[in-house]
Amino acid sequence: MRGTISLVDLSKIDVIEFTVKDIFELSGTIPIGPTFTHVNAQLRLEAGPVVLERARRWPVIPHRGSVLVVEDEVLIRLTIVDELLEQGFEVFEAGSADEAIAKLERYQHIQLVFTDIDMPGSMDGPKLANFVRGRWPPIKIIVTSGRFLPSSDALPTDVKFFAKPYDYAALISEFDRHLGA
């Protein structure tokens, strides 16, 4: 199968998801950012699901630490991600515990996981917190919810709970305290 796909303005697209039925190559010019030039890129895709994500701000210069935000409510996730990016954090995002674990395996420099309690999938927030503590002990964890208050025995001992709606100044201060910034 051969064809051409033209994307004029990639700045408005956060994620492109599609399924490849065959093997094909994608090539073209990709804008790197507002102050950068374009680069030519080639990508060979095998059959199966594909997700392409773009960074929201370029270049990302993490100076306060790297955070994984795990939140299934897209608008809440985007709001907290944007706030953290504005504050100088390197931010990764996931909509489920399974997606979070995949990000932690791929990006091993993540320092803090900020997860909602109530999530769909194989694990909720407390189970994810316990899994992360067991597999990646150095990673700091903050759990959040607007509906539930976790019992003290549901979370690892050093996990902080933060209620929604967020007081962003207090939340950023808590992130800095956990990351030693």
C-alpha positions as CSV (number, residue, x, y, z in Angstrom):
1,M,0.0,0.0,0.0
2,R,1.4,3.4,-1.0
3,G,0.0,6.8,-0.2
4,T,0.7,10.2,1.0
5,I,-0.4,11.9,4.2
6,S,0.1,15.6,4.6
7,L,0.0,17.2,8.1
8,V,0.2,21.0,7.8
9,D,0.1,22.0,11.4
10,L,1.4,19.5,13.9
11,S,1.5,22.0,16.7
12,K,-2.2,21.4,17.5
13,I,-1.8,17.6,17.6
14,D,-0.8,15.9,20.9
15,V,-1.2,12.2,20.0
16,I,-1.6,10.4,16.7
17,E,-2.9,6.8,17.1
18,F,-3.4,4.4,14.2
19,T,-3.1,0.7,13.4
20,V,-0.7,-0.5,10.7
21,K,-2.0,-3.4,8.6
22,D,1.3,-3.8,6.7
23,I,4.9,-2.6,6.8
24,F,5.5,0.8,5.4
25,E,7.9,3.7,5.6
26,L,7.0,7.2,6.5
27,S,9.4,10.0,5.6
28,G,9.2,13.7,5.4
29,T,10.0,17.0,7.1
30,I,9.1,17.3,10.8
31,P,9.1,20.7,12.6
32,I,11.2,20.5,15.7
33,G,10.0,23.6,17.4
34,P,9.4,27.3,17.0
35,T,13.1,28.2,17.2
36,F,14.5,25.2,15.4
37,T,14.8,24.1,11.8
38,H,13.1,21.1,10.3
39,V,14.7,17.7,10.0
40,N,14.1,15.0,7.6
41,A,12.9,11.8,9.2
42,Q,12.2,8.3,8.1
43,L,10.2,5.8,10.2
44,R,9.6,2.2,9.4
45,L,6.5,0.9,11.0
46,E,5.6,-2.8,11.5
47,A,2.1,-4.1,11.6
48,G,0.3,-3.3,14.9
49,P,-0.9,-0.4,16.9
50,V,1.2,2.8,16.8
51,V,1.0,5.9,19.1
52,L,3.1,9.0,18.2
53,E,3.3,11.6,20.9
54,R,4.8,15.1,20.7
55,A,6.2,17.3,23.3
56,R,4.1,20.3,24.4
57,R,7.0,22.7,24.9
58,W,10.3,22.7,23.1
59,P,13.0,22.4,24.2
60,V,12.3,20.7,27.5
61,I,14.9,21.6,30.0
62,P,14.2,19.8,33.2
63,H,15.7,21.6,36.1
64,R,13.2,20.7,38.8
65,G,12.9,17.0,38.2
66,S,10.9,14.5,36.1
67,V,7.3,13.6,37.0
68,L,4.9,11.0,35.6
69,V,1.2,12.2,35.9
70,V,-1.2,9.2,36.0
71,E,-4.8,10.5,35.6
72,D,-7.6,8.9,33.5
73,E,-9.6,12.2,33.3
74,V,-8.0,13.9,30.2
75,L,-8.9,17.5,31.1
76,I,-7.5,17.2,34.6
77,R,-4.4,15.4,33.3
78,L,-3.7,18.1,30.7
79,T,-4.2,20.9,33.2
80,I,-1.8,19.4,35.7
81,V,0.7,18.6,33.0
82,D,0.6,22.1,31.6
83,E,1.1,23.6,35.1
84,L,4.1,21.3,35.8
85,L,5.6,22.2,32.4
86,E,5.2,25.9,33.1
87,Q,7.0,25.3,36.5
88,G,10.0,23.7,34.8
89,F,9.4,20.0,35.4
90,E,9.9,17.3,32.8
91,V,6.5,15.7,32.5
92,F,5.3,12.3,31.3
93,E,1.7,11.3,31.3
94,A,-0.4,8.2,31.4
95,G,-4.1,7.5,31.5
96,S,-3.9,4.2,33.3
97,A,-1.7,2.2,35.6
98,D,-0.7,-0.1,32.7
99,E,0.4,2.9,30.6
100,A,2.2,4.3,33.6
101,I,4.2,1.1,34.1
102,A,5.2,1.1,30.5
103,K,6.4,4.7,30.8
104,L,8.4,3.9,33.9
105,E,10.1,1.0,32.1
106,R,10.9,3.2,29.1
107,Y,11.9,6.4,30.9
108,Q,14.0,5.2,33.8
109,H,14.9,8.7,34.9
110,I,11.4,9.5,36.2
111,Q,11.7,10.6,39.8
112,L,8.2,11.1,41.0
113,V,4.8,9.5,40.2
114,F,1.7,11.6,40.8
115,T,-1.3,9.3,40.5
116,D,-5.1,9.5,40.9
117,I,-6.7,6.9,43.1
118,D,-9.7,6.0,41.0
119,M,-8.6,4.6,37.6
120,P,-9.7,2.0,35.1
121,G,-7.6,-1.0,34.2
122,S,-5.7,-3.6,36.1
123,M,-4.7,-1.4,39.0
124,D,-6.1,1.6,40.9
125,G,-3.8,4.4,42.3
126,P,-3.0,2.7,45.6
127,K,-2.1,-0.6,43.9
128,L,0.0,1.3,41.4
129,A,1.8,3.1,44.3
130,N,2.5,-0.2,46.0
131,F,3.7,-1.7,42.7
132,V,6.0,1.2,42.0
133,R,7.4,1.2,45.6
134,G,8.2,-2.5,45.2
135,R,9.8,-2.3,41.8
136,W,11.4,1.2,41.8
137,P,12.0,2.0,45.5
138,P,13.8,5.4,44.8
139,I,10.8,6.9,42.9
140,K,8.8,9.3,45.1
141,I,5.0,8.9,45.0
142,I,2.1,11.3,45.6
143,V,-1.5,10.0,45.4
144,T,-4.5,12.3,44.7
145,S,-8.3,12.1,44.6
146,G,-11.3,14.3,44.7
147,R,-13.6,11.5,45.9
148,F,-11.7,9.1,48.1
149,L,-9.4,9.4,51.1
150,P,-7.1,6.4,51.2
151,S,-6.8,4.3,54.3
152,S,-3.4,4.5,56.0
153,D,-2.7,0.8,55.3
154,A,-3.6,1.1,51.5
155,L,-0.4,3.1,50.7
156,P,3.3,2.6,51.3
157,T,4.5,4.5,54.4
158,D,6.3,7.4,52.6
159,V,3.5,8.2,50.1
160,K,1.8,11.6,50.4
161,F,-1.9,12.1,49.7
162,F,-3.0,15.4,48.0
163,A,-6.7,16.2,47.7
164,K,-8.4,17.7,44.6
165,P,-9.0,20.4,43.6
166,Y,-5.4,21.4,43.7
167,D,-3.8,24.3,45.4
168,Y,-1.1,24.5,42.7
169,A,1.4,26.4,44.9
170,A,1.1,23.8,47.6
171,L,1.3,21.0,45.1
172,I,4.4,22.4,43.4
173,S,6.0,22.9,46.8
174,E,5.3,19.3,47.7
175,F,6.8,18.1,44.4
176,D,9.9,20.2,45.2
177,R,10.1,18.7,48.7
178,H,9.9,15.2,47.4
179,L,12.5,15.8,44.7
180,G,14.9,17.7,46.9
181,A,14.7,20.8,44.7
